[in-house]
Amino acid sequence: MGDLKNKRIITVATTGAWPRKENNPNVPTQPPEIAEEIYQCWKEGAAVAHIHIRDKEDNDSMDVSIFQEVLGLLHQNHPDCDIIINLTSAGGIANSEEARMLPFQTIKPEMASYDCGTMNWMYKGIFNNNPQFLEKLGYAMQEAGVKPEVEVFDPGMITDAAYYLKQGYLKEPVHFQFCMGCAGGIQATAENLIFMRNTLERAVPGSTWSAFGVGKGAMEIMYTAIAAGGHIRVGMEDNVMYSKGRLAESNMQLIARARRVIEEFGLEVATPDEARQILGLK
């Protein structure tokens, strides 16, 4: 299998809660599109699929039946696909706490997101992740046998995660996703990513981490994360553009570029089973 230290996990975030067809007509929003895009991204090298779903009008949703439809189509049409499933536990910012937890409680995927703090979101509203909810969310994930992907949008959320770990709401080994460049969070720069990594190494040593940059910081964060020992996330949830003035043709196009960068750096793309070892999944 080779040295896992030389492996880099690629997570694909195909859809998100925000991008719409008018932003990029290639954003997959309905279950058949999402399922097929996940499969094709797996073929390109994605080991983890971070999944959001939409309703019939392409609005964000946490409808369990739609998640089940996506996964049913994926496994029915492509039974060989062993990609790690990572469900959102947020959707948009207006979903109830119960609606946010029900998909992973019902489906019991290998992973689900755990947004570790409340923040102003995109200058439009409040993304509410209050302490009581984070306690409840941590225990609910443990009961469901789901590994949290701890999403952090600023360094303070890393130290918050250290507290929840100490209190038992999170369990080691912890996996972090550095979400950078979102309006309301830390800017997507190389300097900030190194600061986030160093903060993590002091606060929660032994953790694994991944990073992505929104918009113009995407490539800077991808290059820096790979060089600094982290893993990466790409996809049209975070960027509908491939480069300045050029719309992304598909999520697969973004995965293919990520693979090239990893391999040209002299590293290897982790398979799903290698990612499971790295992340401590059972």
LOTI-436137 format. One line per field, with one value per residue (C-alpha): chain; x, y, z. Coordinates in nm, 3 decimals, always signed. Example, Ala and Ser with C-alpha at 12.3 -4.5 7.8 and 13.67 -1.06 7.14 Angstrom:
mol c(A/A)
xx c(+1.230/+1.367)
yy c(-0.450/-0.106)
zz c(+0.780/+0.714)
% end
This chain:
mol c(A/A/A/A/A/A/A/A/A/A/A/A/A/A/A/A/A/A/A/A/A/A/A/A/A/A/A/A/A/A/A/A/A/A/A/A/A/A/A/A/A/A/A/A/A/A/A/A/A/A/A/A/A/A/A/A/A/A/A/A/A/A/A/A/A/A/A/A/A/A/A/A/A/A/A/A/A/A/A/A/A/A/A/A/A/A/A/A/A/A/A/A/A/A/A/A/A/A/A/A/A/A/A/A/A/A/A/A/A/A/A/A/A/A/A/A/A/A/A/A/A/A/A/A/A/A/A/A/A/A/A/A/A/A/A/A/A/A/A/A/A/A/A/A/A/A/A/A/A/A/A/A/A/A/A/A/A/A/A/A/A/A/A/A/A/A/A/A/A/A/A/A/A/A/A/A/A/A/A/A/A/A/A/A/A/A/A/A/A/A/A/A/A/A/A/A/A/A/A/A/A/A/A/A/A/A/A/A/A/A/A/A/A/A/A/A/A/A/A/A/A/A/A/A/A/A/A/A/A/A/A/A/A/A/A/A/A/A/A/A/A/A/A/A/A/A/A/A/A/A/A/A/A/A/A/A/A/A/A/A/A/A/A/A/A/A/A/A/A/A/A/A/A/A/A/A/A/A/A/A/A/A)
xx c(+0.000/+0.295/+0.360/+0.035/+0.232/+0.275/-0.099/-0.334/-0.712/-0.929/-1.280/-1.532/-1.810/-2.026/-2.322/-2.342/-2.639/-2.580/-2.458/-2.741/-2.770/-2.765/-2.421/-2.297/-2.530/-2.298/-2.369/-2.541/-2.854/-3.096/-3.038/-2.945/-2.695/-2.543/-2.513/-2.349/-2.111/-2.001/-1.927/-1.733/-1.534/-1.452/-1.318/-1.097/-0.957/-1.196/-1.198/-1.468/-1.796/-1.935/-2.303/-2.566/-2.903/-3.168/-3.543/-3.728/-3.678/-3.303/-3.326/-3.119/-3.285/-3.226/-3.499/-3.384/-3.565/-3.361/-3.033/-3.156/-3.243/-2.894/-2.724/-2.967/-2.892/-2.518/-2.509/-2.767/-2.598/-2.240/-2.209/-1.829/-1.807/-1.656/-1.626/-1.662/-1.996/-1.988/-2.332/-2.380/-2.536/-2.616/-2.777/-2.849/-2.848/-3.223/-3.272/-3.382/-3.148/-3.363/-3.366/-2.989/-2.931/-3.196/-3.011/-2.701/-2.913/-3.122/-2.865/-2.562/-2.290/-1.925/-1.889/-2.092/-1.998/-1.974/-1.959/-1.777/-1.910/-2.168/-2.075/-2.213/-2.269/-2.208/-2.336/-2.686/-2.761/-2.636/-2.509/-2.619/-2.402/-2.458/-2.281/-2.588/-2.641/-2.276/-2.295/-2.612/-2.464/-2.145/-2.331/-2.575/-2.286/-2.132/-2.464/-2.500/-2.140/-2.064/-1.724/-1.748/-1.566/-1.506/-1.550/-1.372/-1.402/-1.159/-0.891/-1.127/-1.332/-1.022/-0.986/-1.362/-1.316/-1.040/-1.290/-1.558/-1.298/-1.196/-1.561/-1.625/-1.856/-1.585/-1.359/-1.004/-0.875/-1.038/-1.051/-1.074/-1.181/-1.038/-1.304/-1.129/-1.241/-1.609/-1.749/-1.754/-1.460/-1.081/-0.937/-0.798/-0.424/-0.118/-0.016/-0.355/-0.354/-0.016/-0.144/-0.452/-0.236/-0.002/-0.297/-0.440/-0.111/-0.098/-0.466/-0.551/-0.224/-0.245/-0.544/-0.578/-0.686/-0.803/-0.854/-1.030/-1.041/-1.348/-1.314/-0.983/-0.802/-0.881/-0.552/-0.337/-0.502/-0.481/-0.109/-0.032/-0.233/-0.064/+0.281/+0.205/+0.097/-0.280/-0.555/-0.778/-1.139/-1.249/-1.582/-1.853/-1.990/-1.687/-1.604/-1.814/-1.515/-1.223/-1.010/-1.068/-1.341/-1.384/-1.669/-1.592/-1.713/-1.777/-1.662/-1.452/-1.248/-1.163/-1.075/-0.850/-0.655/-0.620/-0.485/-0.230/-0.109/-0.070/+0.118/+0.341/+0.436/+0.568/+0.281/+0.000/-0.377/-0.531/-0.783/-1.101/-0.958/-0.635/-0.842/-1.030/-0.698/-0.576/-0.903/-0.939/-1.269/-1.381)
yy c(+0.000/+0.232/+0.494/+0.661/+0.977/+1.025/+0.991/+1.285/+1.247/+1.429/+1.514/+1.623/+1.865/+1.845/+2.066/+2.263/+2.465/+2.782/+2.753/+2.743/+2.663/+3.034/+3.056/+2.758/+2.531/+2.238/+2.234/+1.900/+1.967/+1.675/+1.319/+1.154/+1.433/+1.426/+1.046/+1.024/+1.311/+1.143/+0.822/+0.996/+1.191/+0.863/+0.732/+1.042/+0.990/+1.133/+0.922/+1.115/+1.266/+1.553/+1.553/+1.828/+1.784/+2.013/+2.005/+2.003/+2.381/+2.344/+2.503/+2.363/+2.078/+1.826/+1.587/+1.239/+1.081/+1.288/+1.182/+0.824/+0.868/+0.997/+0.711/+0.455/+0.564/+0.568/+0.215/+0.072/+0.206/+0.171/-0.107/-0.100/+0.256/+0.245/+0.621/+0.740/+0.911/+1.234/+1.394/+1.759/+1.828/+2.186/+2.219/+2.592/+2.819/+2.805/+2.435/+2.319/+2.125/+1.816/+1.837/+1.879/+1.560/+1.334/+1.239/+1.098/+0.947/+0.765/+0.675/+0.630/+0.722/+0.689/+1.065/+1.383/+1.747/+1.909/+2.290/+2.395/+2.743/+3.010/+3.273/+3.549/+3.378/+3.549/+3.882/+3.735/+3.568/+3.370/+3.014/+2.894/+2.627/+2.710/+2.516/+2.316/+2.204/+2.108/+1.895/+1.726/+1.686/+1.526/+1.268/+1.197/+1.121/+0.888/+0.706/+0.670/+0.550/+0.846/+1.018/+1.398/+1.607/+1.914/+2.214/+2.525/+2.871/+3.052/+2.958/+3.004/+2.709/+2.489/+2.570/+2.518/+2.169/+2.103/+2.184/+1.953/+1.678/+1.724/+1.710/+1.392/+1.531/+1.454/+1.148/+1.102/+1.087/+1.411/+1.513/+1.882/+2.064/+2.415/+2.618/+2.928/+3.228/+3.218/+3.564/+3.588/+3.351/+3.352/+3.461/+3.198/+3.271/+3.052/+3.243/+3.187/+2.817/+2.765/+2.953/+2.728/+2.416/+2.532/+2.621/+2.274/+2.101/+2.283/+2.252/+1.901/+1.718/+1.405/+1.522/+1.493/+1.790/+1.897/+2.241/+2.426/+2.786/+2.957/+3.168/+3.329/+3.160/+2.808/+2.730/+2.895/+2.685/+2.365/+2.405/+2.504/+2.224/+1.959/+2.096/+2.139/+1.779/+1.819/+1.683/+1.878/+1.938/+2.059/+2.089/+2.323/+2.370/+2.591/+2.714/+2.726/+2.865/+2.660/+2.970/+3.343/+3.399/+3.027/+2.822/+2.472/+2.209/+1.954/+1.844/+1.583/+1.857/+1.994/+1.647/+1.575/+1.896/+1.815/+1.471/+1.624/+1.868/+1.594/+1.365/+1.639/+1.720/+1.364/+1.233/+0.986/+1.016/+0.810/+0.542/+0.521/+0.231/+0.423/+0.725/+0.506/+0.411/+0.770/+0.897/+0.613/+0.490/+0.144)
zz c(+0.000/+0.051/+0.314/+0.422/+0.507/+0.133/+0.067/+0.027/+0.056/-0.196/-0.078/-0.339/-0.243/-0.553/-0.475/-0.150/-0.033/-0.234/-0.598/-0.849/-1.217/-1.297/-1.132/-1.332/-1.534/-1.458/-1.081/-1.004/-0.800/-0.848/-0.721/-1.056/-1.130/-0.783/-0.771/-1.114/-1.038/-0.714/-0.902/-1.177/-0.916/-0.739/-1.068/-1.091/-0.742/-0.482/-0.165/+0.023/-0.098/+0.110/+0.018/+0.017/-0.149/-0.299/-0.331/-0.664/-0.695/-0.632/-0.286/+0.001/+0.188/+0.465/+0.347/+0.444/+0.150/-0.098/+0.065/+0.045/-0.321/-0.402/-0.220/-0.360/-0.715/-0.647/-0.508/-0.747/-1.060/-0.938/-0.679/-0.713/-0.579/-0.228/-0.175/+0.187/+0.241/+0.442/+0.486/+0.570/+0.910/+0.813/+0.471/+0.466/+0.771/+0.841/+0.915/+1.260/+1.485/+1.450/+1.069/+1.066/+1.264/+1.116/+0.792/+0.964/+1.244/+0.985/+0.719/+0.949/+0.695/+0.783/+0.834/+0.877/+0.918/+1.263/+1.231/+1.544/+1.617/+1.541/+1.283/+1.062/+0.728/+0.396/+0.537/+0.514/+0.845/+1.142/+1.110/+1.452/+1.614/+1.981/+2.260/+2.358/+1.999/+1.957/+2.271/+2.145/+1.796/+1.926/+2.132/+1.848/+1.614/+1.869/+1.912/+1.534/+1.489/+1.262/+1.260/+1.279/+1.023/+1.239/+1.012/+1.138/+0.983/+1.214/+1.471/+1.765/+1.646/+1.677/+2.045/+2.085/+1.939/+2.192/+2.468/+2.325/+2.295/+2.658/+2.766/+2.570/+2.301/+2.044/+2.041/+1.918/+1.653/+1.538/+1.173/+1.086/+0.773/+0.742/+0.560/+0.431/+0.232/+0.336/+0.403/+0.782/+0.833/+0.795/+0.461/+0.225/+0.229/+0.274/+0.586/+0.745/+0.659/+0.827/+1.132/+1.140/+1.111/+1.388/+1.610/+1.555/+1.634/+1.970/+2.059/+1.936/+1.860/+1.651/+1.448/+1.074/+0.866/+0.525/+0.375/+0.097/-0.020/-0.161/-0.474/-0.560/-0.270/-0.390/-0.563/-0.296/-0.026/-0.231/-0.301/+0.058/+0.216/+0.002/+0.081/+0.453/+0.510/+0.487/+0.268/+0.032/-0.064/-0.405/-0.580/-0.700/-0.349/-0.295/-0.646/-0.961/-1.154/-1.285/-1.327/-1.361/-1.616/-1.687/-1.547/-1.422/-1.666/-1.391/-1.049/-1.225/-1.389/-1.043/-0.909/-1.209/-1.145/-0.775/-0.863/-1.101/-0.837/-0.576/-0.812/-0.950/-0.591/-0.564/-0.350/-0.409/-0.405/-0.125/-0.216/-0.006/+0.196/+0.257/+0.358/+0.606/+0.767/+0.777/+0.929/+1.177/+1.036/+1.140)
% end
